[in-house]
Amino acid sequence: MRIPCPYCGSRDLSEFIYHGDAKPKRPDRSAENASELHYNYVYLRENPAGPIQELWYHASGCRSWLNVARDTRTHIIAGAILATEAMP
Amino acid sequence: MKCFSLLTLAKEALSGNRGWLPQWREATPQSAYDVVVIGGGGHGLATAYYLAKQYGIRNVAVLEKAWIGSGNVGRNTTIVRSNYLLPGNIPFYELSMKLWEGLEQDFNYNAMVSQRGVLNLYHSDQQRDAYARRGNAMRLHGVDAELLDLDGVKAIAPFLNFDDARFPIQGGLLQRRGGTVRHDAVAWGYARAASGSGVDIIQNCEVTGMEILQGRITGVRTSRGPIRARKVAVAVAGSTSRVATMAGLTLPIESHVIQAFVSEAIKPLIPGVITFGAGHFYVSQSDKGGLVFGGDIDGYNSYAQRGNLPVVEDVCEGGMALMPMIGRIRVLRNWGGLLDMSMDGSPIIDRSSIDGLYLNCGWCYGGFKATPASGLCFAHLIAQDAPHPAAVAFCLDRFALGALIDEKGVGAQPNLH
């Protein structure tokens, strides 16, 4: 697998550290059901078989956090952008 | 089902081996069962076997989307051991080890259970202390463990690289009762014995949906038609989330890939199972002579049953650091298997939020050694609707309650377990 880093270009998998699904967002701690929301955020994963957006850290490169679009069935990477740009 | 004994073997040998029958019936799906087990791997087959044998529930179907033995039960590195640290884990894995010890007599099949010993090497004072603690925890639970010094390791494995300046071998933690088991034979033995007890083993039958009525499961839809069931048990390892999604469940599971390797066959070299403590590399030698080895998981979500080259390199580097003389042996094959990595690295055997739907998942990279106990405890849960005493800690709500069983202590990051 090679990951297209927006800064560094196409780089080998071994330069990156994986964090996982980019979908879970840290919930509001003042919400009424904050405990349940945090349980969902920390532990539950959709774990899709197919396209997924995930966080990768370019540790041995530009040290950017990336948002990578990848297919878990084929490992084919559709693209990568900076994680900050992927934020709403 | 024909019983294997010295007498039947002799008879067959004298009559040209023409009397052997298929090891299990080729069943076609009935319209309804008491229990449908999804997944014809080691755990699913063992569950069906113990349901019939231990709990008298024989109206059972095992649904397998491909063929028996095509998944992880035929893809692992065949190691069995019970050298765990935490109280939730040790009794369960020791139950499994005890079941391995009597398995072949129990299900009348040669699974080649070989208690050749599992040796975990340590390379620093701190690691020795950690292993001493683990060994003490094991012995307090009645599990065998021996802490070896350097001479003890040299007596067992004189070929290791003892002169490594960066990671000198100082000793090891040895579990003599650990070892290896012929993995395919485990699948075949359980399938044969379950089928002999009346269980229908249905291959090439993929579950495509679940019938749920007012919070209760009533059956499954499959590629070979609908099947009604009073209880449905899911034992599908890396495909757990896919199957759970059919019931609308989201679980604390990520699917990952781990690779395993086998070398060309050589003369007997490795006496038992040896693990490198400074990197991640474990090796044993099959009875055919090939070195069977592996290391870390690839570390990213995957359903591909194949991995990438950085891990291949890392595993081989670990092997070269530990036993440089294997450098000229050629790797014959490598392959990948799908892991159901849980959020604390420990398994889940529990009811789900849907009545009649039971979960057996989260085995990470350690499912094979657990096969007999997993089957027994899962069968107990399904039959009695209460957890088996050895698997009480493997409940699904432990994540919400904070009662995690995190052997490695790395938190909710599945690729680090």
Interface residues (C-beta under 8 A of the other chain):
Chain A: M1 D12 L13 S14 Y18 H19 G20 D21 Y39 N40 V42 Y43 L44 R45 E46 N47 P48 A49 I52 E54 R70 T72 R73 T74 H75
Chain B: S239 S241 R242 T250 L251 P252 I253 E254 S255 G299 Y300 N301 S302 Y303 A304 N308 L309 P310 E313 M343 F399 A400 A412 Q413 P414 N415
